[in-house]
C-alpha cells in the first residue's frame, strides 16, 4: 500500500511540474495522506521570487485539477 502511495506522489510530481513552471511557479512538495475524512492530495508551490497569492492558488488549482481528472490517478 505504501508503495502505491509513493507511486502516486511521484506521478503527480511529474505531471504538475511542467504546469507549474509554465505559470512561473516551482513545486515544493507533494503529499498524499489519509486523514479523518479520507485521502488528501496536497501540492505545495511557491514562486522563485517569493510568495504566491490567492489568485495564484486558483490558477494552479484549476489547471492541476483538470490534469489530475484526465489522468485519473486517484
N, C-alpha and C positions, 0 to 999 in steps of 0.2 A: 504493500500500500504506500509506504513512504517513497519507494522508488517511482511510483506513478505520479506522486505529487511533485517530485523533483523534475520529472519529465515535463509536466505541465508548466512549471515555473520557467524552465529553460526554453520551451517553445514560445511562451508568452514573451520572454526577453527577445528572442529572435524576431518575432512578429512586430513588436511595438517599437523597437529601437529605431528602425528607419522612419516610422511615422513621427516619432518624437524629434528626430534630427531635422526632418523637413519643416517642423514648426519652430525650430531654434531651441529645442529642449534637450536635456540629457536624461537618460534613465539612471536613477539612483538605486532602486531596489524593486523586487517583486516578491510578494508574499502570497501564499495560498494556504490558509489556515482554517481550521474548524473552530467555530465559535458557538456560543449557546444556541443561536438560531439557525446554524448551518454553516456551510463553507463560504469563505470570503476571499476574493482575489483583490489584492491591493497593489497598485502600481504607484511608485514614488518617483516623481520627476522634479527637475529643477532647471533653471536657466543658467548657463555658464556665467552670465553677467550678474546673477544673483536674484533670487526671489521670483515667484510666479504669482499671478493674480487669479481671482475667481474666474475671470473670463478665459484665462489660460487653462484652468482646470476644466472648464466647459468644453473648450476646443479639443483638449486631449480626450475627454470622456466620450464626446461624440464620435471622433474618428476611431479610437481604440474599441469602443463599444461595437461599432459596425464590423470592424475587423474580427473581433472575437466571436461575434454572432455568425459570421460567414465561416470561420474556421471550426466552430463548434467543438472546442477543446474540452469544455467543462459540461 
